[in-house]
Amino acid sequence: MDNEFIKNRMHVTRRHFLGKMSLGLGSVALGSLLIPDLFSGKDDTPFPVGLPHFAPKAKRIIYLFQNGAPSQLESFDYKPLLSKMRGEELPASIRMGQRLTGMTSGQKNFPLVGSHFKFQQYGKSGAWVSELFPNTAKIVDELCFIKSMHTEAINHDPALTFMQTGAQQGNRPSMGAWLSYGLGSENKNLPAFCVLLSRGRGNGQGVYSKLWTNGFLDSIHQGVQFSSSEERVLYLKDPNGRDREDSRKMLDHLAQLNELNYQEFGDPEIQTRIQQYEMAYRMQTAVPELTDLAQEPDHIIKMYGADCLTPGTYASNCLLARKLSEAGVRFVQLYHQGWDQHGNMVGEMPLQAQDVDRATAALIMDLKQRGLLDETLVIWGGEFGRTNYCQGDMSNNNYGRDHHPRCYTIWMAGGGVKPGIAYGESDEFGYNIIRDPVHVNDFHATVLHLMGLNHEQLNFKHLGRRYRLTDVAGKVVKGILA
């Protein structure tokens, strides 16, 4: 390489230098807007806001999980043939030797039974809805029904765990933890992932902290559970005799000690602990204001129903979910227990539906009137479906339905999904999928996609392997994307 070539390569005009510099400054400015603490010189944000892989359709999620598996045949998947064939045996060509649970494996017969409740079409979309959900019926044109969900799990615990974490075994990060890890929080004073629990009037299945665990991710990504007691986040208040100034001094000294430990041992969980203490300190101011539902206007209270003023009810949690989401919480997970109707379907399911129907519809309408529905993905559904054959005594309507993983219904609204459609279809028996199946892995891939995340790129190396929410499967369900 001769000297003349080097001289030409090194020559930079003033115009060229300033032009290149402006591009660099523009990138710095953009970075500071997208990640406010990127150039602060210190990491004082417990949940650093991450960047999506591409432009997201939704900014946040409210997942109304109906724990125990509501029957699709009594809610949104109308199958009149079952009523016509009431008492007749489920054809072997339809069942195809499907695995049974221990609760019906001893049955000699599998008599078909249709819904005891009437169905009617609603909205411009003509969606079929059971009489048990009159308020949901009014908002069907906002909803995207997925009638072709399926899973491998046939019992509650593995099915619950699968739906929440992408694996049937425990110790995997939950959906909310993955989103916290991938995107962070929009609000420095609140966690990215909050959990709300309620209990209905039906037969309940338990929920466990493993469903909102961080798994092998840093513990800062674990869901923060809200309580139904007067103290909505336990142990958040300062003890008697200590004010916020004392707490601030204590945390500062504790952070110094933890920093010394970190320098000596290098354990990243020490840094996480510091961040969690700081988050708890900021939540002391933010949480009481958010959880004071009595300050909501009268028309909002009327919309959700009087139960919304009773902490721990489904209605209260729906309203709180809206407030948390509006305040910038990335993922709000609501678990409502009581949908396990193996018997007394006719008696129990109306009570369960009554508990959730009004507040669910109110949440959708509330988000829409605030201009938040387009950027908030709302999900409603359970861990699997219910069989089309009877479990128990059909003669006096004291029957129930067993677990059915092969085909069930959930719905989504807002956040980048098509409104007023039904995606997928089950056969006339409501037993097998005949069009557009959606697996749990596909569901997870689609949810991440709506949040601007590629499910194959959002991964974490653990024990020598890269893990992700969708494991080694999953595809985005493009047919429901707006």
C-alpha positions in Angstrom: 0.0 0.0 0.0 1.7 3.3 -1.1 1.8 6.5 0.8 -0.4 8.4 -1.7 -3.2 5.8 -1.1 -2.9 6.2 2.7 -2.9 10.0 2.4 -6.2 9.9 0.3 -7.8 7.5 2.8 -6.9 9.6 5.8 -8.1 12.9 4.2 -11.4 14.0 5.8 -12.9 17.4 4.8 -14.8 19.5 7.4 -18.1 18.9 5.6 -17.5 15.1 5.7 -16.6 15.2 9.4 -19.6 17.3 10.4 -21.9 15.1 8.3 -20.7 11.9 9.9 -20.8 13.5 13.4 -24.5 14.6 12.9 -25.4 11.0 12.2 -23.7 9.9 15.4 -25.4 12.5 17.5 -28.7 11.6 16.0 -28.2 8.0 17.0 -27.2 9.1 20.5 -30.4 11.2 20.8 -32.6 8.4 19.6 -31.0 6.0 22.0 -31.6 8.4 24.9 -35.2 8.7 24.0 -35.8 5.0 23.6 -33.8 4.0 26.7 -33.8 7.1 29.0 -31.0 5.7 31.3 -28.7 4.5 28.6 -26.2 7.3 29.1 -26.8 8.1 32.8 -23.5 6.6 33.9 -25.2 4.4 36.4 -27.9 1.7 36.4 -30.5 3.0 38.9 -33.5 1.6 37.0 -34.6 -1.8 38.3 -36.3 -2.7 35.1 -34.2 -1.1 32.3 -36.6 -0.6 29.3 -35.6 -3.0 26.5 -36.0 -2.6 22.8 -38.5 -4.8 20.8 -37.1 -6.7 17.8 -39.6 -4.8 15.5 -42.5 -2.4 15.8 -45.0 -3.8 18.3 -48.7 -3.9 17.9 -49.3 -3.9 21.7 -47.5 -2.2 24.5 -48.9 -4.3 27.4 -51.0 -7.4 28.2 -53.8 -8.2 30.6 -54.3 -11.9 30.8 -57.6 -13.0 32.3 -56.8 -16.6 33.0 -59.9 -18.7 33.8 -58.3 -21.3 36.0 -59.9 -24.8 35.9 -60.9 -24.7 32.2 -64.3 -23.3 31.4 -66.4 -25.4 29.0 -66.3 -24.1 25.5 -69.6 -25.9 24.8 -71.4 -23.8 27.4 -69.8 -20.5 26.4 -68.6 -19.7 22.8 -68.5 -22.9 20.7 -72.1 -23.7 19.8 -72.8 -27.3 18.8 -76.5 -28.0 18.2 -75.8 -31.6 17.1 -74.9 -32.6 20.6 -78.4 -31.7 21.8 -80.0 -33.6 18.9 -77.9 -36.7 19.8 -78.3 -36.3 23.5 -77.6 -39.7 25.2 -76.2 -41.3 22.2 -72.7 -42.8 22.3 -69.7 -40.7 21.2 -68.7 -42.4 17.8 -65.4 -44.3 18.0 -64.4 -42.6 14.7 -64.6 -39.2 16.5 -62.8 -40.2 19.7 -60.1 -42.2 17.9 -58.8 -43.7 21.1 -58.0 -40.5 22.8 -56.3 -40.7 26.2 -58.7 -40.3 29.1 -58.3 -38.9 32.6 -58.6 -41.2 35.6 -62.0 -39.7 36.3 -63.7 -41.1 33.1 -61.3 -43.9 32.2 -63.6 -46.3 34.1 -66.8 -45.2 32.3 -68.3 -47.9 30.0 -70.3 -45.4 28.0 -69.6 -41.9 26.7 -73.1 -40.4 26.1 -73.2 -37.1 24.2 -74.8 -34.1 25.9 -75.5 -30.7 24.5 -75.4 -27.4 26.4 -78.3 -26.9 28.8 -78.0 -23.1 28.0 -79.3 -21.3 25.0 -77.1 -19.8 22.4 -77.7 -16.8 20.1 -75.8 -14.8 17.5 -74.7 -11.3 18.4 -73.0 -8.3 16.7 -72.1 -7.6 13.1 -69.8 -10.6 13.3 -72.7 -13.0 14.2 -70.7 -14.6 17.0 -72.5 -17.4 18.9 -72.6 -16.7 22.6 -74.3 -18.6 25.5 -77.0 -16.9 27.5 -74.5 -17.2 30.5 -72.4 -14.3 29.0 -74.9 -11.5 28.2 -72.4 -8.7 28.7 -69.7 -10.4 26.7 -72.3 -10.8 23.9 -72.5 -7.0 23.7 -68.8 -6.7 22.8 -68.3 -9.6 20.4 -67.3 -7.3 17.6 -64.2 -6.3 19.7 -63.2 -9.9 20.2 -61.1 -12.4 18.2 -62.3 -15.9 19.1 -59.7 -18.7 18.7 -61.8 -21.9 18.5 -59.0 -24.3 17.7 -56.6 -24.2 20.6 -55.1 -27.5 21.6 -52.5 -28.9 24.0 -50.9 -32.2 25.0 -51.6 -31.9 28.7 -54.7 -33.6 30.0 -54.5 -32.8 33.7 -54.7 -29.4 35.4 -51.2 -28.9 36.8 -49.2 -29.7 33.7 -51.7 -27.9 31.5 -51.7 -24.8 33.7 -47.9 -24.8 33.8 -47.7 -25.3 30.0 -50.1 -22.5 29.3 -48.2 -20.1 31.6 -44.5 -21.1 31.0 -44.4 -23.1 27.7 -43.4 -26.3 29.5 -45.3 -28.9 31.4 -42.6 -29.2 34.1 -41.8 -26.4 36.6 -38.8 -24.1 36.9 -39.3 -22.4 33.6 -39.9 -18.6 33.3 -43.5 -17.6 32.9 -44.8 -15.4 30.1 -44.7 -12.3 32.2 -41.1 -13.0 33.3 -40.1 -13.4 29.6 -41.7 -10.1 28.7 -40.1 -8.4 31.7 -36.7 -9.8 30.6 -37.3 -8.8 27.0 -38.9 -5.4 27.3 -38.6 -4.2 30.9 -41.2 -1.8 32.5 -42.7 1.4 31.3 -42.8 2.8 34.8 -39.8 3.0 37.2 -42.1 2.9 40.2 -43.9 -0.3 39.4 -42.8 -3.8 38.4 -43.1 -5.0 34.8 -45.2 -8.1 35.9 -48.0 -8.1 38.4 -50.3 -11.0 39.5 -53.9 -10.8 40.8 -55.9 -13.7 42.3 -59.6 -14.2 42.7 -61.9 -17.1 43.5 -65.3 -17.8 42.1 -68.3 -19.8 43.3 -67.5 -23.0 41.4 -65.2 -26.0 42.1 -61.7 -24.5 42.2 -58.2 -25.6 41.2 -55.3 -24.2 43.1 -52.8 -21.7 41.6 -49.1 -21.7 42.7 -46.3 -19.2 42.5 -44.5 -21.4 40.0 -47.0 -20.1 37.4 -45.6 -16.6 37.7 -42.0 -17.6 38.5 -38.9 -16.1 37.0 -37.4 -19.6 36.6 -33.8 -19.3 35.6 -34.1 -15.6 34.8 -32.9 -13.1 37.3 -35.4 -12.9 40.2 -36.2 -9.3 39.4 -38.5 -10.7 36.6 -40.7 -12.7 38.9 -44.4 -11.6 39.1 -45.3 -9.4 42.1 -48.4 -10.8 43.7 -51.1 -8.4 45.0 -53.1 -9.4 48.0 -56.8 -9.1 48.7 -56.1 -7.8 52.1 -55.9 -4.1 53.1 -52.1 -4.2 52.5 -52.3 -5.0 48.7 -48.5 -5.8 48.5 -47.4 -7.6 51.6 -44.4 -6.2 53.6 -44.3 -3.1 51.5 -45.0 -0.7 54.4 -42.4 0.6 56.7 -42.6 -0.8 60.2 -43.9 1.4 63.0 -41.4 4.0 64.2 -39.5 4.3 60.9 -40.2 7.0 58.3 -39.2 7.2 54.6 -36.1 9.2 55.4 -34.9 6.4 57.8 -35.7 3.8 55.1 -33.8 5.8 52.5 -30.7 5.9 54.7 -31.0 2.1 55.5 -31.3 1.2 51.8 -28.3 3.3 50.9 -26.1 1.6 53.6 -27.5 -1.8 52.6 -26.7 -1.1 49.0 -23.1 -0.3 49.9 -22.7 -3.6 51.8 -24.3 -5.5 48.9 -22.0 -3.8 46.5 -19.0 -4.9 48.5 -20.4 -8.5 48.4 -20.9 -8.2 44.6 -17.3 -7.0 44.1 -16.0 -10.0 46.1 -18.3 -12.8 44.7 -19.6 -11.4 41.4 -23.0 -13.0 41.9 -25.5 -11.1 39.7 -28.3 -11.9 42.1 -26.7 -9.4 44.6 -27.3 -6.6 42.1 -30.9 -7.9 41.6 -31.4 -7.7 45.3 -30.3 -4.1 45.4 -32.7 -3.3 42.5 -35.6 -5.1 44.2 -35.1 -3.1 47.4 -35.1 0.1 45.4 -38.3 -0.9 43.6 -40.1 -1.7 46.8 -39.1 1.7 48.1 -40.6 3.4 45.1 -43.7 1.2 45.2 -44.5 2.5 48.7 -45.7 5.7 47.1 -47.1 4.3 43.8 -49.1 1.3 45.0 -51.5 2.9 47.6 -52.7 5.5 45.0 -53.2 2.8 42.3 -55.1 0.4 44.6 -57.5 3.1 45.9 -60.4 2.0 43.7 -62.9 4.1 45.6 -61.5 7.2 43.9 -62.8 6.0 40.6 -65.8 7.9 39.1 -69.3 6.6 39.8 -69.9 5.6 36.2 -66.8 3.4 36.2 -67.9 1.7 39.5 -71.4 1.1 37.9 -69.8 -0.3 34.8 -67.7 -2.9 36.6 -70.3 -3.5 39.3 -70.4 -2.9 43.0 -68.1 -5.9 43.6 -65.2 -3.9 42.2 -64.9 -2.1 45.5 -64.3 -5.4 47.4 -60.6 -6.3 47.2 -59.9 -9.7 45.9 -63.0 -10.1 43.7 -62.8 -10.6 40.0 -64.4 -7.3 39.3 -62.0 -5.5 41.7 -59.0 -7.2 40.0 -60.3 -6.3 36.5 -60.5 -2.6 37.5 -57.1 -2.8 39.2 -55.7 -4.5 36.1 -56.8 -1.5 34.0 -55.2 0.9 36.4 -51.9 -1.0 36.5 -51.8 -1.3 32.8 -52.7 2.3 32.3 -49.8 3.2 34.7 -47.3 1.2 32.5 -47.2 -2.3 34.0 -46.1 -4.5 31.1 -48.0 -7.7 32.0 -50.9 -8.1 34.4 -51.8 -11.7 35.1 -55.2 -12.3 36.7 -56.1 -15.9 37.8 -59.8 -16.6 38.5 -60.4 -20.0 40.1 -63.6 -22.1 40.1 -64.1 -23.5 36.5 -63.6 -27.2 37.2 -67.1 -28.5 36.5 -66.9 -32.3 36.6 -70.4 -32.3 38.1 -73.3 -29.9 38.6 -72.4 -28.0 35.4 -76.0 -26.7 35.3 -75.8 -25.3 38.8 -72.2 -24.1 39.0 -71.3 -22.6 35.7 -74.0 -19.9 35.8 -72.5 -18.6 39.1 -69.0 -18.6 37.6 -70.1 -16.8 34.5 -72.0 -14.3 36.6 -68.8 -13.6 38.5 -66.7 -12.7 35.4 -69.1 -11.6 32.6 -69.9 -8.1 33.6 -66.4 -7.1 34.7 -64.7 -8.7 31.7 -66.9 -6.7 29.3 -66.4 -3.6 31.4 -62.7 -3.9 31.1 -62.8 -4.0 27.3 -65.2 -1.0 27.2 -63.1 0.9 29.7 -59.9 0.4 27.8 -61.6 1.4 24.6 -63.1 4.6 25.9 -59.7 5.6 27.2 -58.0 4.9 23.9 -56.0 2.1 25.4 -57.5 -1.0 23.8 -55.5 -0.7 20.6 -52.3 -0.9 22.5 -53.4 -3.3 25.2 -53.8 -7.0 24.4 -56.5 -8.7 26.5 -56.6 -12.5 26.7 -59.5 -14.6 28.2 -59.4 -18.4 28.5 -58.3 -21.5 30.4 -55.8 -24.3 30.2 -57.9 -26.8 28.1 -61.5 -27.5 27.1 -64.3 -29.8 28.2 -65.5 -33.1 26.7 -68.7 -33.3 24.6 -69.7 -36.4 26.5 -71.3 -36.6 29.9 -69.5 -37.2 33.2 -72.1 -38.0 35.9 -75.9 -38.4 35.9 -77.5 -36.9 32.8 -81.1 -37.7 33.8 -81.4 -35.0 36.4 -78.9 -32.5 34.8 -76.4 -33.2 37.5 -73.7 -33.9 35.0 -70.3 -32.4 34.3 -67.6 -32.6 31.6 -64.1 -34.0 31.8 -60.9 -32.5 30.6 -60.5 -32.1 26.8 -57.1 -31.0 25.5 -57.8 -31.7 21.9 -59.9 -28.6 21.1 -61.0 -25.5 23.1 -61.7 -21.8 22.8 -60.1 -18.7 24.1 -60.5 -15.1 22.9 -58.3 -12.0 22.5 -59.1 -8.3 22.1 -57.2 -5.1 21.2 -53.4 -5.0 20.9 -53.1 -5.8 17.2 -55.6 -8.7 16.7 -58.5 -8.6 14.3 -61.7 -7.7 16.0 -65.0 -9.5 15.3 -63.7 -12.7 13.9 -63.6 -16.4 14.8 -60.4 -18.2 13.9 -60.2 -21.9 13.6 -63.1 -24.4 13.8 -64.0 -27.6 15.6 -66.0 -30.4 14.1 -69.8 -30.6 14.6 -69.2 -32.7 17.7 -66.9 -30.0 19.2 -64.3 -32.7 19.7 -61.6 -32.4 17.0 -60.2 -29.4 15.1 -61.0 -29.3 11.4 -59.5 -25.9 10.5 -56.5 -23.8 11.5 -55.2 -25.5 14.7 -53.4 -23.3 17.2 -51.0 -25.0 19.6 -49.9 -23.5 22.9 -46.5 -22.8 21.4 -48.2 -21.0 18.5 -50.2 -18.9 21.0 -47.0 -17.9 22.8 -45.2 -17.1 19.6 -48.2 -14.9 18.5 -48.4 -13.0 21.9 -44.6 -12.3 21.8 -45.0 -11.1 18.1 -47.8 -8.7 19.1 -45.4 -7.2 21.7 -42.7 -6.8 19.0 -40.6 -9.8 20.0 -39.4 -12.6 17.8 -40.0 -15.8 19.8 -36.9 -17.5 18.3 -34.7 -14.5 19.3 -35.9 -14.0 22.8 -33.8 -16.6 24.5 -31.7 -17.1 27.6 -28.6 -19.4 28.0 -29.0 -21.8 30.9 -27.0 -24.9 31.7 -25.3 -24.8 28.3 -28.6 -24.5 26.3 -30.5 -21.6 25.0 -34.1 -21.6 26.3 -37.1 -19.7 25.1 -40.8 -19.5 25.9 -41.8 -21.5 22.8 -39.0 -24.1 23.4 -38.2 -25.6 20.0 -41.6 -25.1 18.3 -44.3 -22.4 17.7 -45.3 -20.3 14.7 -47.0 -16.9 14.6 -50.8 -17.2 13.9 -50.9 -14.6 11.1 -54.6 -15.1 10.4 -55.5 -13.2 13.6 -53.2 -10.2 13.2 -54.8 -6.9 12.3 
